Amino acid sequence: MNILDKIVARKKIEVAQQQDYTSIEKLKTYDFFKKEVPSLKSYLHDDKHNGIISEFKRSSPSKGVINSLSTVEQVIPLYEKAGVSGISVLTDSEFFGGNKSDLVVARKVSTVPVLRKDFMIADYQIYEAKAIGASAILLIAAILSHNQALQMSQLAKDLGLDILMEVHNKEELDIVNPMVDVVGVNNRNLKTFEVSLQQSIDLAAAMPSDVVKISESGIYSVEDILLLRQHGFRGFLIGENFMRTKNPGQACIDFSESIKQKA
């Protein structure tokens, strides 16, 4: 069993337990459930923002502890100040050290779109994402069937959420449906955790022309951004590059300024 299989197996248990604790009807009473949220797709199309989706991530299975000291309140406002197009918040606890309260706080201290970064396997998690203030959800093609992806996409649209569909190879593009707003290529192989930007470059031409393309993982330099832009990518999900520093928010600001100077 690889790490992705382990995460999904654990996630099934978590979701069942959470649903017993908080029903969907209860989630519908939360304040955020009734509020409109900014669109990730719209922000990625808006040239006033730099295309970066900056991530708040404490740890990962491949890297261990990345940053255990920085808080959402410290980091997220500076991410917004940097002109990012979106903010990604890990809500998986066991493998990534995140939690749903991180996303709630991120929504409260920022006005930009917030992506719930988790392993979504059930409708319940989409209701939950809406209830805690997410603008968008992540659907990972590698762990969903075509029908599952369709069903979850429709629910997300019904709830006013954007959809980021993550793929790793050309075959997974078959799961992308017309409701998907953003297609992201994860440059990290979820089975081996090796990273290469070539993965995005190789898939760029095969991706649907009518969706926003983003590249995820392994982006460390302005040159990486400029290269990916040449291949049609409008968005760039970056977490570890910022979170490994003592001041992730300032690191994002400095990186954004460098993009302006070299673009």
Phi and psi restraints in degrees (value plus and minus 20) as a CYANA .aco file:
   2 ASN   PHI    -100.9   -60.9
   2 ASN   PSI     156.5   196.5
   3 ILE   PHI     -84.4   -44.4
   3 ILE   PSI     -55.2   -15.2
   4 LEU   PHI     -84.3   -44.3
   4 LEU   PSI     -62.3   -22.3
   5 ASP   PHI     -82.1   -42.1
   5 ASP   PSI     -60.5   -20.5
   6 LYS   PHI     -84.0   -44.0
   6 LYS   PSI     -62.0   -22.0
   7 ILE   PHI     -84.2   -44.2
   7 ILE   PSI     -65.6   -25.6
   8 VAL   PHI     -84.3   -44.3
   8 VAL   PSI     -61.5   -21.5
   9 ALA   PHI     -81.0   -41.0
   9 ALA   PSI     -63.3   -23.3
  10 ARG   PHI     -87.8   -47.8
  10 ARG   PSI     -56.4   -16.4
  11 LYS   PHI     -84.7   -44.7
  11 LYS   PSI     -56.2   -16.2
  12 LYS   PHI     -80.9   -40.9
  12 LYS   PSI     -60.6   -20.6
  13 ILE   PHI     -86.9   -46.9
  13 ILE   PSI     -65.8   -25.8
  14 GLU   PHI     -78.0   -38.0
  14 GLU   PSI     -67.1   -27.1
  15 VAL   PHI     -83.6   -43.6
  15 VAL   PSI     -62.2   -22.2
  16 ALA   PHI     -82.2   -42.2
  16 ALA   PSI     -62.3   -22.3
  17 GLN   PHI     -86.5   -46.5
  17 GLN   PSI     -62.0   -22.0
  18 GLN   PHI     -86.6   -46.6
  18 GLN   PSI     -58.4   -18.4
  19 GLN   PHI     -87.2   -47.2
  19 GLN   PSI     -52.1   -12.1
  20 ASP   PHI     -88.2   -48.2
  20 ASP   PSI     -50.3   -10.3
  21 TYR   PHI    -103.7   -63.7
  21 TYR   PSI     -62.4   -22.4
  22 THR   PHI    -153.0  -113.0
  22 THR   PSI      94.1   134.1
  23 SER   PHI     -94.9   -54.9
  23 SER   PSI     143.4   183.4
  24 ILE   PHI     -81.7   -41.7
  24 ILE   PSI     -58.8   -18.8
  25 GLU   PHI     -81.7   -41.7
  25 GLU   PSI     -55.5   -15.5
  26 LYS   PHI     -88.4   -48.4
  26 LYS   PSI     -61.5   -21.5
  27 LEU   PHI     -79.3   -39.3
  27 LEU   PSI     -54.4   -14.4
  28 LYS   PHI     -88.4   -48.4
  28 LYS   PSI     -33.2     6.8
  29 THR   PHI    -111.3   -71.3
  29 THR   PSI     -28.5    11.5
  30 TYR   PHI     -87.3   -47.3
  30 TYR   PSI     127.2   167.2
  31 ASP   PHI     -77.4   -37.4
  31 ASP   PSI     -65.6   -25.6
  32 PHE   PHI     -84.1   -44.1
  32 PHE   PSI     -45.8    -5.8
  33 PHE   PHI     -82.6   -42.6
  33 PHE   PSI     -47.7    -7.7
  34 LYS   PHI    -114.8   -74.8
  34 LYS   PSI     -23.8    16.2
  35 LYS   PHI    -121.8   -81.8
  35 LYS   PSI     125.7   165.7
  36 GLU   PHI     -94.9   -54.9
  36 GLU   PSI     131.7   171.7
  37 VAL   PHI    -148.0  -108.0
  37 VAL   PSI     134.0   174.0
  38 PRO   PHI     -86.7   -46.7
  38 PRO   PSI     128.3   168.3
  39 SER   PHI    -108.0   -68.0
  39 SER   PSI     105.8   145.8
  40 LEU   PHI     -82.8   -42.8
  40 LEU   PSI     -62.6   -22.6
  41 LYS   PHI     -80.1   -40.1
  41 LYS   PSI     -63.5   -23.5
  42 SER   PHI     -84.2   -44.2
  42 SER   PSI     -61.3   -21.3
  43 TYR   PHI     -87.0   -47.0
  43 TYR   PSI     -54.6   -14.6
  44 LEU   PHI     -89.7   -49.7
  44 LEU   PSI     -47.5    -7.5
  45 HIS   PHI    -100.6   -60.6
  45 HIS   PSI     -40.3    -0.3
  46 ASP   PHI    -104.2   -64.2
  46 ASP   PSI      96.2   136.2
  47 ASP   PHI     -90.5   -50.5
  47 ASP   PSI     -26.0    14.0
  48 LYS   PHI     -91.9   -51.9
  48 LYS   PSI     -35.7     4.3
  49 HIS   PHI    -130.6   -90.6
  49 HIS   PSI     136.6   176.6
  50 ASN   PHI    -112.7   -72.7
  50 ASN   PSI     -17.7    22.3
  51 GLY   PHI      69.4   109.4
  51 GLY   PSI     -32.2     7.8
  52 ILE   PHI     -94.9   -54.9
  52 ILE   PSI     112.9   152.9
  53 ILE   PHI    -127.4   -87.4
  53 ILE   PSI      80.5   120.5
  54 SER   PHI    -104.6   -64.6
  54 SER   PSI     119.3   159.3
  55 GLU   PHI    -131.9   -91.9
  55 GLU   PSI     121.1   161.1
  56 PHE   PHI    -123.2   -83.2
  56 PHE   PSI      91.5   131.5
  57 LYS   PHI    -162.7  -122.7
  57 LYS   PSI     104.8   144.8
  58 ARG   PHI    -106.0   -66.0
  58 ARG   PSI     -57.1   -17.1
  59 SER   PHI    -177.5  -137.5
  59 SER   PSI     152.2   192.2
  60 SER   PHI    -172.3  -132.3
  60 SER   PSI     139.1   179.1
  61 PRO   PHI     -82.0   -42.0
  61 PRO   PSI     -50.9   -10.9
  62 SER   PHI    -105.7   -65.7
  62 SER   PSI     -50.8   -10.8
  63 LYS   PHI    -128.9   -88.9
  63 LYS   PSI     -30.1     9.9
  64 GLY   PHI      51.9    91.9
  64 GLY   PSI    -167.2  -127.2
  65 VAL   PHI     -90.6   -50.6
  65 VAL   PSI     106.3   146.3
  66 ILE   PHI    -121.3   -81.3
  66 ILE   PSI     -67.3   -27.3
  67 ASN   PHI    -179.3  -139.3
  67 ASN   PSI      89.1   129.1
  68 SER   PHI    -123.1   -83.1
  68 SER   PSI     -19.1    20.9
  69 LEU   PHI    -126.3   -86.3
  69 LEU   PSI     -58.5   -18.5
  70 SER   PHI     -88.1   -48.1
  70 SER   PSI     126.0   166.0
  71 THR   PHI    -131.1   -91.1
  71 THR   PSI     140.2   180.2
  72 VAL   PHI     -78.4   -38.4
  72 VAL   PSI     -62.5   -22.5
  73 GLU   PHI     -82.5   -42.5
  73 GLU   PSI     -52.3   -12.3
  74 GLN   PHI     -97.4   -57.4
  74 GLN   PSI     -61.2   -21.2
  75 VAL   PHI    -106.7   -66.7
  75 VAL   PSI     -67.5   -27.5
  76 ILE   PHI     -81.8   -41.8
  76 ILE   PSI     -65.0   -25.0
  77 PRO   PHI     -78.8   -38.8
  77 PRO   PSI     -53.9   -13.9
  78 LEU   PHI     -94.0   -54.0
  78 LEU   PSI     -53.7   -13.7
  79 TYR   PHI     -77.6   -37.6
  79 TYR   PSI     -66.2   -26.2
  80 GLU   PHI     -83.4   -43.4
  80 GLU   PSI     -61.5   -21.5
  81 LYS   PHI     -79.8   -39.8
  81 LYS   PSI     -49.5    -9.5
  82 ALA   PHI     -91.9   -51.9
  82 ALA   PSI     -31.5     8.5
  83 GLY   PHI      68.1   108.1
  83 GLY   PSI       6.3    46.3
  84 VAL   PHI     -87.2   -47.2
  84 VAL   PSI     138.6   178.6
  85 SER   PHI    -108.5   -68.5
  85 SER   PSI     -35.9     4.1
  86 GLY   PHI    -191.9  -151.9
  86 GLY   PSI     146.3   186.3
  87 ILE   PHI    -147.9  -107.9
  87 ILE   PSI     109.1   149.1
  88 SER   PHI    -123.1   -83.1
  88 SER   PSI     110.8   150.8
  89 VAL   PHI    -143.8  -103.8
  89 VAL   PSI     101.8   141.8
  90 LEU   PHI     -91.5   -51.5
  90 LEU   PSI     108.2   148.2
  91 THR   PHI    -133.6   -93.6
  91 THR   PSI     -17.9    22.1
  92 ASP   PHI     -99.8   -59.8
  92 ASP   PSI     108.3   148.3
  93 SER   PHI    -108.8   -68.8
  93 SER   PSI     -71.5   -31.5
  94 GLU   PHI     -85.2   -45.2
  94 GLU   PSI     -59.3   -19.3
  95 PHE   PHI    -122.2   -82.2
  95 PHE   PSI     -42.7    -2.7
  96 PHE   PHI    -144.9  -104.9
  96 PHE   PSI     -16.9    23.1
  97 GLY   PHI      48.0    88.0
  97 GLY   PSI      -3.6    36.4
  98 GLY   PHI    -115.7   -75.7
  98 GLY   PSI    -199.6  -159.6
  99 ASN   PHI    -182.7  -142.7
  99 ASN   PSI     144.2   184.2
 100 LYS   PHI     -88.7   -48.7
 100 LYS   PSI     -47.0    -7.0
 101 SER   PHI     -86.3   -46.3
 101 SER   PSI     -46.9    -6.9
 102 ASP   PHI     -79.9   -39.9
 102 ASP   PSI     -62.0   -22.0
 103 LEU   PHI     -90.0   -50.0
 103 LEU   PSI     -59.8   -19.8
 104 VAL   PHI     -77.3   -37.3
 104 VAL   PSI     -66.6   -26.6
 105 VAL   PHI     -85.5   -45.5
 105 VAL   PSI     -62.3   -22.3
 106 ALA   PHI     -78.3   -38.3
 106 ALA   PSI     -60.8   -20.8
 107 ARG   PHI     -85.5   -45.5
 107 ARG   PSI     -56.3   -16.3
 108 LYS   PHI     -93.2   -53.2
 108 LYS   PSI     -50.8   -10.8
 109 VAL   PHI    -122.7   -82.7
 109 VAL   PSI     -13.4    26.6
 110 SER   PHI    -162.5  -122.5
 110 SER   PSI     142.2   182.2
 111 THR   PHI    -131.7   -91.7
 111 THR   PSI     -26.6    13.4
 112 VAL   PHI    -103.6   -63.6
 112 VAL   PSI     143.7   183.7
 113 PRO   PHI     -80.6   -40.6
 113 PRO   PSI     122.2   162.2
 114 VAL   PHI    -138.5   -98.5
 114 VAL   PSI     104.6   144.6
 115 LEU   PHI    -113.0   -73.0
 115 LEU   PSI     109.3   149.3
 116 ARG   PHI    -102.1   -62.1
 116 ARG   PSI      91.3   131.3
 117 LYS   PHI    -117.1   -77.1
 117 LYS   PSI      86.6   126.6
 118 ASP   PHI    -179.3  -139.3
 118 ASP   PSI     159.5   199.5
 119 PHE   PHI    -119.5   -79.5
 119 PHE   PSI      73.2   113.2
 120 MET   PHI    -104.8   -64.8
 120 MET   PSI      97.5   137.5
 121 ILE   PHI    -147.4  -107.4
 121 ILE   PSI     -24.2    15.8
 122 ALA   PHI    -165.9  -125.9
 122 ALA   PSI     131.0   171.0
 123 ASP   PHI     -76.3   -36.3
 123 ASP   PSI     -55.4   -15.4
 124 TYR   PHI     -73.9   -33.9
 124 TYR   PSI     -59.9   -19.9
 125 GLN   PHI     -86.2   -46.2
 125 GLN   PSI     -46.8    -6.8
 126 ILE   PHI     -94.3   -54.3
 126 ILE   PSI     -63.5   -23.5
 127 TYR   PHI     -78.5   -38.5
 127 TYR   PSI     -61.1   -21.1
 128 GLU   PHI     -83.8   -43.8
 128 GLU   PSI     -62.3   -22.3
 129 ALA   PHI     -79.7   -39.7
 129 ALA   PSI     -64.2   -24.2
 130 LYS   PHI     -82.9   -42.9
 130 LYS   PSI     -60.5   -20.5
 131 ALA   PHI     -88.9   -48.9
 131 ALA   PSI     -45.5    -5.5
 132 ILE   PHI    -120.5   -80.5
 132 ILE   PSI     -15.3    24.7
 133 GLY   PHI      82.2   122.2
 133 GLY   PSI      -7.7    32.3
 134 ALA   PHI     -88.1   -48.1
 134 ALA   PSI     128.7   168.7
 135 SER   PHI    -114.0   -74.0
 135 SER   PSI     -47.0    -7.0
 136 ALA   PHI    -169.5  -129.5
 136 ALA   PSI     137.2   177.2
 137 ILE   PHI    -139.4   -99.4
 137 ILE   PSI     135.8   175.8
 138 LEU   PHI    -119.9   -79.9
 138 LEU   PSI     106.3   146.3
 139 LEU   PHI    -134.2   -94.2
 139 LEU   PSI     104.9   144.9
 140 ILE   PHI    -120.2   -80.2
 140 ILE   PSI      93.6   133.6
 141 ALA   PHI     -77.6   -37.6
 141 ALA   PSI     -51.9   -11.9
 142 ALA   PHI     -85.5   -45.5
 142 ALA   PSI     -39.9     0.1
 143 ILE   PHI    -135.4   -95.4
 143 ILE   PSI     -11.7    28.3
 144 LEU   PHI    -145.7  -105.7
 144 LEU   PSI     126.2   166.2
 145 SER   PHI    -101.4   -61.4
 145 SER   PSI     147.9   187.9
 146 HIS   PHI     -78.8   -38.8
 146 HIS   PSI     -64.5   -24.5
 147 ASN   PHI     -87.3   -47.3
 147 ASN   PSI     -59.3   -19.3
 148 GLN   PHI     -80.3   -40.3
 148 GLN   PSI     -65.0   -25.0
 149 ALA   PHI     -82.8   -42.8
 149 ALA   PSI     -60.5   -20.5
 150 LEU   PHI     -82.9   -42.9
 150 LEU   PSI     -68.3   -28.3
 151 GLN   PHI     -82.5   -42.5
 151 GLN   PSI     -65.4   -25.4
 152 MET   PHI     -90.3   -50.3
 152 MET   PSI     -54.7   -14.7
 153 SER   PHI     -84.5   -44.5
 153 SER   PSI     -63.2   -23.2
 154 GLN   PHI     -82.9   -42.9
 154 GLN   PSI     -62.3   -22.3
 155 LEU   PHI     -83.4   -43.4
 155 LEU   PSI     -63.5   -23.5
 156 ALA   PHI     -79.3   -39.3
 156 ALA   PSI     -64.2   -24.2
 157 LYS   PHI     -83.2   -43.2
 157 LYS   PSI     -61.7   -21.7
 158 ASP   PHI     -80.6   -40.6
 158 ASP   PSI     -50.6   -10.6
 159 LEU   PHI    -112.9   -72.9
 159 LEU   PSI     -19.5    20.5
 160 GLY   PHI      61.9   101.9
 160 GLY   PSI       6.5    46.5
 161 LEU   PHI    -126.3   -86.3
 161 LEU   PSI     122.6   162.6
 162 ASP   PHI     -99.3   -59.3
 162 ASP   PSI     140.6   180.6
 163 ILE   PHI    -143.2  -103.2
 163 ILE   PSI     103.5   143.5
 164 LEU   PHI    -124.4   -84.4
 164 LEU   PSI      93.7   133.7
 165 MET   PHI    -118.0   -78.0
 165 MET   PSI     102.8   142.8
 166 GLU   PHI    -119.3   -79.3
 166 GLU   PSI     110.5   150.5
 167 VAL   PHI    -145.7  -105.7
 167 VAL   PSI     141.1   181.1
 168 HIS   PHI    -145.5  -105.5
 168 HIS   PSI     -35.8     4.2
 169 ASN   PHI    -174.4  -134.4
 169 ASN   PSI     152.6   192.6
 170 LYS   PHI     -84.2   -44.2
 170 LYS   PSI     -56.3   -16.3
 171 GLU   PHI     -81.2   -41.2
 171 GLU   PSI     -56.4   -16.4
 172 GLU   PHI     -89.7   -49.7
 172 GLU   PSI     -37.6     2.4
 173 LEU   PHI     -83.0   -43.0
 173 LEU   PSI     -41.4    -1.4
 174 ASP   PHI     -85.1   -45.1
 174 ASP   PSI     -41.0    -1.0
 175 ILE   PHI    -103.8   -63.8
 175 ILE   PSI     -36.4     3.6
 176 VAL   PHI     -85.6   -45.6
 176 VAL   PSI     108.8   148.8
 177 ASN   PHI    -136.7   -96.7
 177 ASN   PSI     148.2   188.2
 178 PRO   PHI     -81.8   -41.8
 178 PRO   PSI     -37.0     3.0
 179 MET   PHI    -101.6   -61.6
 179 MET   PSI     -34.8     5.2
 180 VAL   PHI     -88.5   -48.5
 180 VAL   PSI     109.9   149.9
 181 ASP   PHI    -109.7   -69.7
 181 ASP   PSI     -57.7   -17.7
 182 VAL   PHI    -156.0  -116.0
 182 VAL   PSI     113.7   153.7
 183 VAL   PHI    -130.8   -90.8
 183 VAL   PSI     104.7   144.7
 184 GLY   PHI    -133.7   -93.7
 184 GLY   PSI     114.6   154.6
 185 VAL   PHI    -116.5   -76.5
 185 VAL   PSI      98.0   138.0
 186 ASN   PHI    -104.2   -64.2
 186 ASN   PSI      94.8   134.8
 187 ASN   PHI     -95.4   -55.4
 187 ASN   PSI     -24.9    15.1
 188 ARG   PHI    -118.4   -78.4
 188 ARG   PSI     102.4   142.4
 189 ASN   PHI     -88.7   -48.7
 189 ASN   PSI      95.8   135.8
 190 LEU   PHI     -89.6   -49.6
 190 LEU   PSI     -30.7     9.3
 191 LYS   PHI    -115.5   -75.5
 191 LYS   PSI     -55.6   -15.6
 192 THR   PHI    -128.9   -88.9
 192 THR   PSI     -38.5     1.5
 193 PHE   PHI      47.6    87.6
 193 PHE   PSI      -5.1    34.9
 194 GLU   PHI     -94.1   -54.1
 194 GLU   PSI     128.1   168.1
 195 VAL   PHI    -144.8  -104.8
 195 VAL   PSI     116.6   156.6
 196 SER   PHI    -176.6  -136.6
 196 SER   PSI     108.2   148.2
 197 LEU   PHI     -85.0   -45.0
 197 LEU   PSI     -38.5     1.5
 198 GLN   PHI     -79.8   -39.8
 198 GLN   PSI     -46.1    -6.1
 199 GLN   PHI     -81.1   -41.1
 199 GLN   PSI     -63.0   -23.0
 200 SER   PHI     -87.1   -47.1
 200 SER   PSI     -65.3   -25.3
 201 ILE   PHI     -81.0   -41.0
 201 ILE   PSI     -61.7   -21.7
 202 ASP   PHI     -86.6   -46.6
 202 ASP   PSI     -53.2   -13.2
 203 LEU   PHI    -109.8   -69.8
 203 LEU   PSI     -34.4     5.6
 204 ALA   PHI     -73.0   -33.0
 204 ALA   PSI     -68.1   -28.1
 205 ALA   PHI     -88.6   -48.6
 205 ALA   PSI     -46.0    -6.0
 206 ALA   PHI    -107.2   -67.2
 206 ALA   PSI     -29.4    10.6
 207 MET   PHI     -97.5   -57.5
 207 MET   PSI     130.2   170.2
 208 PRO   PHI     -76.1   -36.1
 208 PRO   PSI     118.8   158.8
 209 SER   PHI     -95.8   -55.8
 209 SER   PSI     -39.5     0.5
 210 ASP   PHI    -118.4   -78.4
 210 ASP   PSI      -7.1    32.9
 211 VAL   PHI    -137.5   -97.5
 211 VAL   PSI     137.3   177.3
 212 VAL   PHI     -96.1   -56.1
 212 VAL   PSI     111.5   151.5
 213 LYS   PHI    -120.9   -80.9
 213 LYS   PSI     111.5   151.5
 214 ILE   PHI    -150.1  -110.1
 214 ILE   PSI     135.5   175.5
 215 SER   PHI    -134.3   -94.3
 215 SER   PSI     118.7   158.7
 216 GLU   PHI    -147.1  -107.1
 216 GLU   PSI     114.6   154.6
 217 SER   PHI      58.9    98.9
 217 SER   PSI     125.7   165.7
 218 GLY   PHI      53.8    93.8
 218 GLY   PSI      -1.4    38.6
 219 ILE   PHI    -122.1   -82.1
 219 ILE   PSI      92.9   132.9
 220 TYR   PHI    -143.6  -103.6
 220 TYR   PSI     -34.4     5.6
 221 SER   PHI    -157.7  -117.7
 221 SER   PSI     142.4   182.4
 222 VAL   PHI     -81.2   -41.2
 222 VAL   PSI     -55.2   -15.2
 223 GLU   PHI     -81.3   -41.3
 223 GLU   PSI     -55.9   -15.9
 224 ASP   PHI     -81.6   -41.6
 224 ASP   PSI     -63.8   -23.8
 225 ILE   PHI     -81.2   -41.2
 225 ILE   PSI     -68.1   -28.1
 226 LEU   PHI     -83.7   -43.7
 226 LEU   PSI     -58.2   -18.2
 227 LEU   PHI     -84.0   -44.0
 227 LEU   PSI     -66.0   -26.0
 228 LEU   PHI     -87.2   -47.2
 228 LEU   PSI     -55.6   -15.6
 229 ARG   PHI     -80.9   -40.9
 229 ARG   PSI     -56.4   -16.4
 230 GLN   PHI     -82.0   -42.0
 230 GLN   PSI     -44.3    -4.3
 231 HIS   PHI    -121.6   -81.6
 231 HIS   PSI      -3.0    37.0
 232 GLY   PHI      71.8   111.8
 232 GLY   PSI      -9.9    30.1
 233 PHE   PHI    -106.3   -66.3
 233 PHE   PSI     110.1   150.1
 234 ARG   PHI    -120.6   -80.6
 234 ARG   PSI     -38.0     2.0
 235 GLY   PHI    -148.7  -108.7
 235 GLY   PSI     134.1   174.1
 236 PHE   PHI    -164.3  -124.3
 236 PHE   PSI      88.8   128.8
 237 LEU   PHI    -105.5   -65.5
 237 LEU   PSI      98.0   138.0
 238 ILE   PHI    -149.7  -109.7
 238 ILE   PSI     104.9   144.9
 239 GLY   PHI    -148.8  -108.8
 239 GLY   PSI     -81.8   -41.8
 240 GLU   PHI     -79.1   -39.1
 240 GLU   PSI     -57.4   -17.4
 241 ASN   PHI     -78.2   -38.2
 241 ASN   PSI     -55.1   -15.1
 242 PHE   PHI    -109.5   -69.5
 242 PHE   PSI     -64.4   -24.4
 243 MET   PHI     -87.9   -47.9
 243 MET   PSI     -40.9    -0.9
 244 ARG   PHI     -96.1   -56.1
 244 ARG   PSI     -30.1     9.9
 245 THR   PHI    -108.5   -68.5
 245 THR   PSI     147.2   187.2
 246 LYS   PHI     -90.6   -50.6
 246 LYS   PSI     -46.9    -6.9
 247 ASN   PHI    -152.9  -112.9
 247 ASN   PSI      64.5   104.5
 248 PRO   PHI     -77.5   -37.5
 248 PRO   PSI     -59.2   -19.2
 249 GLY   PHI     -82.7   -42.7
 249 GLY   PSI     -65.0   -25.0
 250 GLN   PHI     -87.4   -47.4
 250 GLN   PSI     -55.7   -15.7
 251 ALA   PHI     -81.5   -41.5
 251 ALA   PSI     -57.6   -17.6
 252 CYS   PHI     -87.8   -47.8
 252 CYS   PSI     -61.2   -21.2
 253 ILE   PHI     -80.9   -40.9
 253 ILE   PSI     -66.8   -26.8
 254 ASP   PHI     -82.8   -42.8
 254 ASP   PSI     -61.2   -21.2
 255 PHE   PHI     -84.5   -44.5
 255 PHE   PSI     -62.2   -22.2
 256 SER   PHI     -83.6   -43.6
 256 SER   PSI     -58.8   -18.8
 257 GLU   PHI     -85.5   -45.5
 257 GLU   PSI     -56.5   -16.5
 258 SER   PHI     -85.1   -45.1
 258 SER   PSI     -56.6   -16.6
 259 ILE   PHI     -81.9   -41.9
 259 ILE   PSI     -64.8   -24.8
 260 LYS   PHI     -80.1   -40.1
 260 LYS   PSI     -58.5   -18.5
 261 GLN   PHI     -92.1   -52.1
 261 GLN   PSI     -51.2   -11.2
 262 LYS   PHI    -122.0   -82.0
 262 LYS   PSI     -36.5     3.5
